Amino acid sequence: MYSSGNEFLPELPTRVFLVEDNAEHSFIAVRVLQQLLGEGVEIIVAESAEEALDMINRFTELDRPDLMLIDLRLPDNRGLDVLWAASSREACAQVPRLVITSSIYDRDVAESYQLGASAVLNKPLSRASLREELVRIGRMAPGARSASRSLTSSAH
């Protein structure tokens, strides 16, 4: 994608893998993703570590997600297992992995980064914090507005 100044603009993620066991937090994350990336974004949701691990093992180079959001505090602290699996699986190794957590412990944050997290975001997920991290990791142009805002603005 190119801007009017012929500079390269990053492609927005169109396929997102969300690992979240809490229905309310999952709903919030889906809404934030849709607001930021547009209603056309495909969001694959795994509600448990077991489901996430199974899906990660089945992803290929052709169908892997463009972005992963992984809840650190899955039951039995399995969010770290999911993060490690995603980092270790060749098909997913280059996919940005954002950890979402309510943990306030430095150890959890440090361990997330050691296991390949691109960023650690606090719950509840906000559009501003997700947008900031997408810009930081090069998945969104710095001046880009959220999809819902730009769609609304163009309608007027």
Contacts in CASP RR format, 6 or more apart in sequence:
PFRMAT RR
TARGET T0000
AUTHOR 0000-0000-0000
METHOD contacts of the structure
MODEL  1
MYSSGNEFLPELPTRVFLVEDNAEHSFIAVRVLQQLLGEGVEIIVAESAE
EALDMINRFTELDRPDLMLIDLRLPDNRGLDVLWAASSREACAQVPRLVI
TSSIYDRDVAESYQLGASAVLNKPLSRASLREELVRIGRMAPGARSASRS
LTSSAH
1 8 0 8 1.000
1 9 0 8 1.000
1 10 0 8 1.000
1 11 0 8 1.000
2 8 0 8 1.000
2 9 0 8 1.000
3 9 0 8 1.000
3 141 0 8 1.000
9 141 0 8 1.000
9 144 0 8 1.000
10 138 0 8 1.000
10 139 0 8 1.000
10 140 0 8 1.000
10 141 0 8 1.000
11 66 0 8 1.000
11 139 0 8 1.000
12 37 0 8 1.000
12 41 0 8 1.000
12 139 0 8 1.000
12 140 0 8 1.000
12 144 0 8 1.000
12 147 0 8 1.000
13 37 0 8 1.000
13 41 0 8 1.000
13 65 0 8 1.000
13 66 0 8 1.000
13 67 0 8 1.000
13 134 0 8 1.000
13 139 0 8 1.000
14 37 0 8 1.000
14 40 0 8 1.000
14 41 0 8 1.000
14 42 0 8 1.000
14 66 0 8 1.000
15 41 0 8 1.000
15 42 0 8 1.000
15 44 0 8 1.000
15 64 0 8 1.000
15 65 0 8 1.000
15 66 0 8 1.000
15 67 0 8 1.000
16 33 0 8 1.000
16 37 0 8 1.000
16 41 0 8 1.000
16 42 0 8 1.000
16 43 0 8 1.000
16 44 0 8 1.000
16 65 0 8 1.000
16 66 0 8 1.000
16 67 0 8 1.000
16 68 0 8 1.000
16 69 0 8 1.000
17 44 0 8 1.000
17 46 0 8 1.000
17 52 0 8 1.000
17 55 0 8 1.000
17 65 0 8 1.000
17 67 0 8 1.000
17 68 0 8 1.000
17 69 0 8 1.000
17 95 0 8 1.000
18 26 0 8 1.000
18 29 0 8 1.000
18 30 0 8 1.000
18 33 0 8 1.000
18 43 0 8 1.000
18 44 0 8 1.000
18 45 0 8 1.000
18 46 0 8 1.000
18 68 0 8 1.000
18 69 0 8 1.000
19 45 0 8 1.000
19 46 0 8 1.000
19 49 0 8 1.000
19 52 0 8 1.000
19 68 0 8 1.000
19 69 0 8 1.000
19 70 0 8 1.000
19 71 0 8 1.000
19 74 0 8 1.000
19 79 0 8 1.000
19 82 0 8 1.000
20 26 0 8 1.000
20 29 0 8 1.000
20 45 0 8 1.000
20 46 0 8 1.000
20 47 0 8 1.000
20 69 0 8 1.000
20 71 0 8 1.000
20 100 0 8 1.000
21 47 0 8 1.000
21 48 0 8 1.000
21 71 0 8 1.000
21 74 0 8 1.000
21 75 0 8 1.000
22 71 0 8 1.000
25 71 0 8 1.000
25 100 0 8 1.000
25 123 0 8 1.000
25 124 0 8 1.000
25 125 0 8 1.000
26 45 0 8 1.000
26 47 0 8 1.000
28 124 0 8 1.000
28 125 0 8 1.000
29 69 0 8 1.000
29 100 0 8 1.000
29 125 0 8 1.000
30 43 0 8 1.000
30 45 0 8 1.000
32 125 0 8 1.000
32 126 0 8 1.000
32 127 0 8 1.000
32 130 0 8 1.000
33 41 0 8 1.000
33 43 0 8 1.000
33 69 0 8 1.000
33 130 0 8 1.000
34 40 0 8 1.000
34 41 0 8 1.000
34 43 0 8 1.000
34 147 0 8 1.000
34 148 0 8 1.000
35 127 0 8 1.000
35 146 0 8 1.000
35 147 0 8 1.000
35 148 0 8 1.000
35 149 0 8 1.000
36 127 0 8 1.000
36 130 0 8 1.000
36 131 0 8 1.000
36 134 0 8 1.000
36 146 0 8 1.000
36 147 0 8 1.000
36 148 0 8 1.000
37 147 0 8 1.000
38 146 0 8 1.000
38 147 0 8 1.000
38 148 0 8 1.000
38 151 0 8 1.000
39 147 0 8 1.000
39 148 0 8 1.000
44 55 0 8 1.000
44 65 0 8 1.000
46 52 0 8 1.000
46 55 0 8 1.000
48 74 0 8 1.000
48 75 0 8 1.000
48 78 0 8 1.000
49 74 0 8 1.000
49 75 0 8 1.000
49 76 0 8 1.000
49 78 0 8 1.000
49 79 0 8 1.000
49 81 0 8 1.000
49 82 0 8 1.000
52 70 0 8 1.000
52 82 0 8 1.000
52 85 0 8 1.000
53 81 0 8 1.000
53 82 0 8 1.000
53 85 0 8 1.000
56 82 0 8 1.000
56 85 0 8 1.000
56 86 0 8 1.000
56 89 0 8 1.000
56 92 0 8 1.000
57 85 0 8 1.000
57 89 0 8 1.000
59 65 0 8 1.000
59 89 0 8 1.000
59 91 0 8 1.000
59 92 0 8 1.000
60 91 0 8 1.000
61 91 0 8 1.000
64 91 0 8 1.000
64 92 0 8 1.000
64 95 0 8 1.000
65 92 0 8 1.000
65 95 0 8 1.000
66 95 0 8 1.000
66 96 0 8 1.000
66 139 0 8 1.000
67 95 0 8 1.000
67 96 0 8 1.000
67 98 0 8 1.000
67 134 0 8 1.000
67 139 0 8 1.000
68 86 0 8 1.000
68 92 0 8 1.000
68 95 0 8 1.000
68 96 0 8 1.000
68 97 0 8 1.000
68 98 0 8 1.000
69 98 0 8 1.000
69 99 0 8 1.000
69 100 0 8 1.000
69 125 0 8 1.000
70 79 0 8 1.000
70 82 0 8 1.000
70 83 0 8 1.000
70 86 0 8 1.000
70 97 0 8 1.000
70 98 0 8 1.000
70 99 0 8 1.000
70 100 0 8 1.000
70 117 0 8 1.000
71 79 0 8 1.000
71 99 0 8 1.000
71 100 0 8 1.000
71 101 0 8 1.000
72 79 0 8 1.000
72 80 0 8 1.000
72 83 0 8 1.000
72 99 0 8 1.000
72 100 0 8 1.000
72 101 0 8 1.000
72 103 0 8 1.000
72 108 0 8 1.000
72 112 0 8 1.000
72 120 0 8 1.000
73 79 0 8 1.000
73 101 0 8 1.000
73 102 0 8 1.000
73 103 0 8 1.000
74 82 0 8 1.000
80 111 0 8 1.000
80 112 0 8 1.000
80 115 0 8 1.000
83 97 0 8 1.000
83 99 0 8 1.000
83 112 0 8 1.000
83 115 0 8 1.000
83 116 0 8 1.000
83 117 0 8 1.000
84 115 0 8 1.000
86 92 0 8 1.000
86 95 0 8 1.000
86 97 0 8 1.000
87 93 0 8 1.000
87 97 0 8 1.000
87 115 0 8 1.000
87 116 0 8 1.000
96 118 0 8 1.000
96 119 0 8 1.000
96 137 0 8 1.000
96 139 0 8 1.000
97 116 0 8 1.000
97 117 0 8 1.000
97 118 0 8 1.000
98 117 0 8 1.000
98 118 0 8 1.000
98 119 0 8 1.000
98 120 0 8 1.000
98 121 0 8 1.000
98 130 0 8 1.000
98 133 0 8 1.000
99 112 0 8 1.000
99 117 0 8 1.000
99 119 0 8 1.000
99 120 0 8 1.000
99 121 0 8 1.000
100 120 0 8 1.000
100 121 0 8 1.000
100 122 0 8 1.000
100 123 0 8 1.000
100 125 0 8 1.000
101 108 0 8 1.000
101 109 0 8 1.000
101 112 0 8 1.000
101 120 0 8 1.000
101 121 0 8 1.000
101 122 0 8 1.000
101 123 0 8 1.000
102 122 0 8 1.000
102 123 0 8 1.000
103 109 0 8 1.000
109 120 0 8 1.000
112 120 0 8 1.000
113 120 0 8 1.000
118 133 0 8 1.000
118 137 0 8 1.000
119 133 0 8 1.000
119 136 0 8 1.000
119 137 0 8 1.000
121 129 0 8 1.000
121 130 0 8 1.000
121 133 0 8 1.000
122 129 0 8 1.000
127 146 0 8 1.000
131 140 0 8 1.000
131 146 0 8 1.000
134 140 0 8 1.000
135 141 0 8 1.000
135 142 0 8 1.000
135 143 0 8 1.000
135 144 0 8 1.000
145 153 0 8 1.000
END
